[in-house]
Amino acid sequence: VMLPGIMAEGLMLLVGQKKVAHKTWFMLQAAAQLSAGNEMLRAKPPGPMPVAVFALEEGGTVLDKHGNEAPALDVVCNRLKAMMLYDIAAKHNVRFFLELPPLQSGGLESIESAAREHKVIFIDSRAMIFNEAADTEKNIWLRDYKQLQPIKDIARRNHICIVVITHTSKDSDMREAIDSGNATGGTDAAVDG
């Protein structure tokens, strides 16, 4: 158990509305606190643990709060500083990855490699790791299941927690989180929580 009652071994989804749910901020806070073994959401992890963050939506250069282009890693570091978590993340070696090849072209191997060194992996976001246009699976339920199953297998094989961030569908009224995920029932069949 990574965070009792909240995060356990396996594959989990963090679901929220696009641009308003602050999923990335939550991910950064969780990464820093878990790496230090600090209490979070009124739960205490068993101790400090190595954490990897695939901040894929931050790749390349992004616009900072003033509208200027900035290197993505600088933006991630500035977000951590704004939350007063930069020192924790740096001290406890939260490892950031800003790129990940497509899953079937080396991405799964990259996740597997990170899984050997980290107890928790965050992937931001689901949309950045799947090329649904290139997927030939006609059954979308099966497509969603097949996309996530190899990541779940990595988590279980390495006894770690992998959290994939995903957005709610555009027409979502924020029903039950997994029902409002931008996917099908194949997604909830593939994840552990």
N, C-alpha and C positions, 0 to 999 in steps of 0.2 A: 504494500500500500504506500503510495507516494504522499497522499494527503487524505487522512482518514475521513470517510464519508463523502469525499469529493472526487479524488483521483486515485485510480487503481491501475494495476497492470492491464495492458490491452490498448485498444484503439478507442479514442473518445472524440466527439465533435464539440466544438464551441460554436454555437449558432447565434447570430444576431443580425439586426438590420444593417444594411450597407451604409457606411459613413456616419451612423448615429449611435451605434451600440458600443463603441470604444473597445472593440475586441482586441485590437493591437495593443492598446494601453494595458488592458487586463493581462494579456500574454506577457508583456514586458515585466509587469509587476510580479506575476507568478514566477517567471524565470528567475528574477533576482531573489525573491523570498525563498523559493524552494532551494536554490543553490546555497543559500546561507543557512537553511534549516530553520527559518523564521516562521512564526505563526502567520497564517493567512486564512481569511474567512472563518475565523474562530476554530481553526484546526491546526494542529502542529504536525509537520512531517517527522518521520523517525530520526532525521538528522540532516546535515548538509548533503546535497547530492549534485552531481554534475548535470548540467542542463544545456541542451542545444536548441537554438532558435533558427529556423529557416525563415527569415524575414523576406520572402520573395516579392512581396508587393513594394518593397523598399529598394529593389535592385537599381543599379545605374545611378542616375542623378534624379533627384526629386525636388519639388519646390518647397522651400522652407516657409516658415510662418509669414515671412515678408514678401513671398512671391519670387524669391531669387533661387536659381539653381544651386543645389548643394549636393555633395557626395552623399549617397544613401546612408553609409555608416555614420557620418556626422549627424544626420537627422535622427537615426536611432539613438545615438549617444546623447543627443540633446533632449530627446523624449525621456530617457532615463534620468538625466540631470533634472529635468522639470519635475519629475516625480520623486526626486531626492533618492534615487536608487542606483545612480551611476557607480558610486563607490562600492556598494554591495555587489553589483554585477561584475565589476572589474576585479574586486578582491577574490571573489569565488569563481572566477573564470567561466562565466556564462559565455558559451561559444556561439558566435553569430555567423550564419551563412547567408549570403545575399543572392546566391544563384543555386539552382538545382536543375540538372538536365531533365528532359522528359522522362517519366518513370521507366518506360521501356527502352530508353537509350542511355542508361547509366544512372538514372535517378534513384531506382530502388537500391542499387549498390551503394550509392552515397548515403542513403538513409540507413542501410544496414551497417555501414562503416561507423556512422555517428552513434548508432545503437550500441555498438560494442564499447563505447567510451562514456555514454551518458545514460542516466536513469529516466530522464524526461526529455522528450523532443516535442517542440511546437512547430507546426507548419502553417504559415500564413501566406496564402490561403489555398483552399481546395481548388478554386478556379485556376490557380497558377500552376498546378501540377498535372492537370488532365487536359488533353486536347480532344474535346468531345467532337469536334468537327472531323477529326481523323479516325474516330472510333467507328468501326463498321458494324457493331452490334446493333441490331434493329430493336431488340427488346430493351427499353430504357431502364427497366427495373434491374435486369441482368447486367446491363452496362455499369450502372452505379455500384452494384455488388462486386463485380469483377474489378473495378477500379480500386476499391478500398481494401479488398481481401488481402492482396500482397503486403500492404502496409500493416494490417492487423497481424498477419503471420510474422512479420519482423518483430513487432512489439511482443508477441507471445514467445517467440523463439528466444528473445534476449531478456525476457522478464522485465520489460520497461513499460512506461506509459507514453504513447504518442497521441498528441492532441492536434487535430486538424481543424483549423478555423474555416467556417463556411458562412455564407450569407443567407438570410431568409429570402424566399422568393419575392418578386416585386409586388405581387398582389396579396402578400401575407397580411393577416390581421393579428399576428403574433399569437396564434393558437399555440398548442403544446409545441415546444421548441423543435423536436425532431420532425413533427408534421409540417412545420413551416419552413424547414430547410429547403434550400434551392436544389432539390433532388427528388428521388422517388423513394418508395418503401425499400428499395434495394439498398439504400444508404443505411437505414436503421437496422436492416438485417445484417449488415457487415460490421457494424461497430459494437463495442462493448458497453458504451455509455455516452 
